Amino acid sequence: MFSSIWQDIRREFSYGNMMTRVIIVNVIVFLVVNAIMIVSFLFNGGYIPDFFYQMLHFFSLGKSWEHNLYHPWVILTHMFLHQGFFHLLWNMLYLYWFGHIVGDLIGNHRIVPVYLLGGLAGALVFFLSANYFPSVGEYALGASAAVMAVAMAAGVMAPDYILRLVIFGEIKLKYIVAVLLLLDLIGVATTTNSGGHLAHIGGAMMGYIYARLLRSGTDLAAPINRIIDFISSPGSLFRFGSRKAKRPGPRLVYRNKATIGRPSGRTDTSENTDNQAKLDQILDKIRLSGYDSLNQEEKEFLLKMSR
């Protein structure tokens, strides 16, 4: 059973999209951290030793220059590090929901750069605030700032995108993102995680800046993707693909009802071809001018295809 699960994970990491890979990395790190915590708890008389927290801080972002200077990897590792289950769960659910929208609108290859930029912006805001406000805390870890960047980018690019919530029904994306941002603003006044909420706001602001710059023709993801391609090797487990290979443009994938359930083969009808051509034109228009440049008919067609 466990061998089968591991094979499924490896297959998803190898052939899944960028969002899936980021989620897998976060989950694996969470499992390793908690496995170490359980073992240390059992072998130390029923309490968690200082060693465990020292290990956690070893990969967490600190408020002091010395800690971050002598542990430079924390700039990246802190945004993939979770200890609490619900901390991980909500971050990954938000990343899954909003990441799908970002990937559909501007391309799968831009998800990781937005995630990283949001995490870096959140780290900067935490570091500055922790050195000016004593209640912020000593260390920061978690993907919340990175996820908020993805959420805000999705909200800026497709504010009228409809999401169906179990209790509230259909709600436009812009209101969901606004509520998340408002909760973080309120959370700054708390004494438990004010630094975390400030970092979330920093990530959200980076998502906003990224989406606005992309609309004007400046893609902050491009240099990050070049760095990723440079450090990736063909045989590496963390290979993200080469930019030299032909990369399809932003495309929303759908299946026509007439083709669902057919055992084999695929028939392209003239209607499917026309819909795909129209969809490509709309996605190109979003990429160049943003979601707000669409007219009402184009927005309704895009929503219909996404469903």
MARPA-36151 format. One line per 5 residues: number of its first residue (from 1); for each residue x, y, z of C-alpha. Coordinates in steps of 0.2 Angstrom, whole numbers, plus 5000, padded with zeros to 4 digits. Layout:
NUM = X,Y,Z  ...
! end
This chain:
1 = 5000,5000,5000  5013,5012,5005  5024,5008,4990  5008,5012,4979  5006,5029,4988
6 = 5024,5034,4985  5022,5029,4967  5007,5040,4965  5016,5054,4973  5031,5053,4962
11 = 5019,5052,4946  5010,5067,4952  5026,5077,4955  5033,5072,4938  5018,5075,4928
16 = 5007,5086,4938  5006,5105,4936  5017,5117,4946  5003,5120,4960  5003,5101,4963
21 = 5022,5100,4965  5022,5115,4977  5008,5106,4988  5017,5090,4988  5033,5098,4994
26 = 5024,5106,5008  5015,5090,5013  5031,5080,5013  5041,5093,5023  5026,5093,5036
31 = 5026,5074,5037  5045,5074,5040  5044,5088,5053  5030,5079,5063  5038,5062,5062
36 = 5054,5070,5070  5043,5078,5083  5034,5061,5087  5050,5052,5089  5058,5065,5100
41 = 5043,5065,5111  5043,5046,5113  5061,5045,5117  5062,5060,5129  5050,5055,5143
46 = 5034,5061,5135  5039,5079,5131  5046,5088,5116  5064,5092,5119  5073,5109,5115
51 = 5082,5100,5100  5066,5099,5090  5062,5118,5092  5080,5122,5088  5079,5111,5072
56 = 5063,5121,5068  5071,5137,5070  5086,5131,5059  5074,5132,5044  5063,5147,5050
61 = 5065,5165,5046  5071,5175,5061  5070,5193,5067  5088,5195,5069  5101,5199,5056
66 = 5113,5186,5063  5101,5172,5062  5096,5175,5044  5114,5179,5039  5121,5163,5046
71 = 5106,5153,5039  5103,5160,5022  5092,5146,5017  5078,5151,5028  5073,5164,5015
76 = 5066,5150,5005  5064,5136,5018  5052,5145,5029  5039,5146,5016  5038,5127,5014
81 = 5038,5124,5033  5023,5120,5043  5021,5112,5060  5002,5113,5063  4990,5102,5053
86 = 4977,5116,5051  4990,5128,5046  4995,5117,5032  4978,5112,5027  4971,5129,5025
91 = 4986,5135,5016  4986,5121,5003  4967,5122,5001  4969,5141,4997  4984,5137,4985
96 = 4973,5123,4976  4958,5135,4974  4967,5151,4969  4982,5142,4960  4970,5134,4947
101 = 4963,5151,4943  4980,5159,4941  4986,5144,4931  4971,5145,4919  4973,5163,4916
106 = 4991,5167,4914  5000,5150,4913  5005,5136,4924  5023,5141,4924  5019,5157,4933
111 = 5012,5149,4949  5029,5145,4957  5036,5163,4954  5021,5171,4961  5022,5159,4976
116 = 5040,5163,4979  5038,5182,4977  5024,5182,4989  5034,5172,5002  5049,5184,5000
121 = 5038,5199,5002  5030,5192,5017  5048,5188,5024  5053,5206,5022  5038,5213,5030
126 = 5040,5201,5045  5058,5205,5047  5055,5224,5047  5040,5224,5058  5048,5211,5070
131 = 5062,5224,5073  5051,5238,5076  5036,5230,5086  5041,5219,5100  5025,5209,5100
136 = 5028,5202,5082  5038,5187,5087  5055,5179,5085  5052,5167,5070  5041,5165,5055
141 = 5037,5149,5046  5023,5144,5034  5016,5147,5016  5003,5159,5021  5011,5175,5013
146 = 5015,5165,4997  4998,5159,4996  4990,5176,4999  5001,5182,4984  4993,5169,4973
151 = 4975,5173,4980  4978,5192,4977  4985,5189,4959  4969,5179,4955  4958,5192,4963
156 = 4966,5206,4953  4966,5197,4936  4948,5189,4938  4938,5199,4951  4922,5193,4944
161 = 4926,5175,4943  4912,5165,4952  4916,5153,4966  4903,5141,4973  4904,5140,4992
166 = 4895,5127,5002  4886,5138,5014  4886,5155,5005  4883,5149,4987  4890,5159,4972
171 = 4902,5173,4977  4913,5183,4966  4932,5180,4969  4935,5199,4973  4924,5198,4988
176 = 4933,5182,4995  4950,5189,4993  4944,5206,5001  4938,5196,5016  4954,5186,5018
181 = 4964,5203,5017  4952,5211,5030  4954,5196,5042  4973,5199,5041  4971,5217,5044
186 = 4961,5214,5060  4973,5200,5065  4987,5213,5066  4979,5219,5082  4980,5202,5090
191 = 4995,5197,5102  4996,5179,5096  5001,5181,5078  5002,5199,5073  5019,5196,5064
196 = 5011,5182,5053  4996,5193,5048  5008,5207,5043  5018,5195,5033  5001,5189,5024
201 = 4998,5207,5020  5015,5209,5012  5012,5193,5002  4995,5200,4996  5003,5216,4991
206 = 5016,5207,4981  5002,5198,4972  4993,5214,4968  5009,5222,4961  5013,5207,4951
211 = 4996,5206,4943  4997,5225,4939  5014,5224,4931  5009,5209,4921  4994,5219,4914
216 = 5006,5233,4909  5018,5220,4900  5031,5217,4914  5032,5199,4919  5042,5197,4936
221 = 5040,5178,4934  5052,5178,4919  5069,5180,4928  5063,5168,4942  5059,5155,4929
226 = 5076,5157,4920  5084,5154,4937  5074,5138,4940  5078,5132,4923  5097,5136,4926
231 = 5098,5126,4942  5087,5112,4936  5095,5097,4928  5087,5084,4917  5089,5070,4929
236 = 5084,5080,4945  5069,5076,4955  5065,5094,4956  5066,5097,4937  5053,5110,4932
241 = 5056,5108,4913  5066,5118,4901  5061,5134,4894  5069,5129,4878  5056,5117,4875
246 = 5040,5123,4867  5029,5129,4880  5010,5131,4876  5002,5147,4880  4989,5150,4894
251 = 4975,5138,4890  4959,5133,4899  4956,5114,4896  4939,5107,4895  4930,5092,4888
256 = 4914,5093,4878  4900,5083,4885  4898,5073,4869  4916,5065,4871  4914,5060,4889
261 = 4912,5042,4892  4919,5036,4875  4931,5021,4876  4944,5027,4864  4947,5040,4851
266 = 4943,5058,4850  4932,5067,4837  4935,5086,4834  4919,5094,4829  4918,5111,4820
271 = 4910,5118,4836  4924,5112,4847  4937,5120,4835  4928,5136,4835  4926,5136,4854
276 = 4944,5133,4857  4950,5146,4844  4938,5159,4853  4945,5153,4870  4963,5155,4865
281 = 4959,5173,4859  4951,5178,4875  4966,5170,4885  4978,5180,4875  4968,5196,4878
286 = 4969,5193,4897  4987,5190,4896  4990,5206,4887  4977,5218,4894  4970,5209,4910
291 = 4953,5202,4914  4945,5219,4915  4948,5222,4896  4935,5208,4892  4917,5213,4887
296 = 4902,5205,4895  4900,5192,4882  4918,5186,4883  4917,5185,4902  4902,5174,4901
301 = 4910,5163,4888  4926,5161,4899  4915,5156,4914  4905,5144,4903  4921,5135,4897
306 = 4928,5135,4915  4913,5126,4921
! end
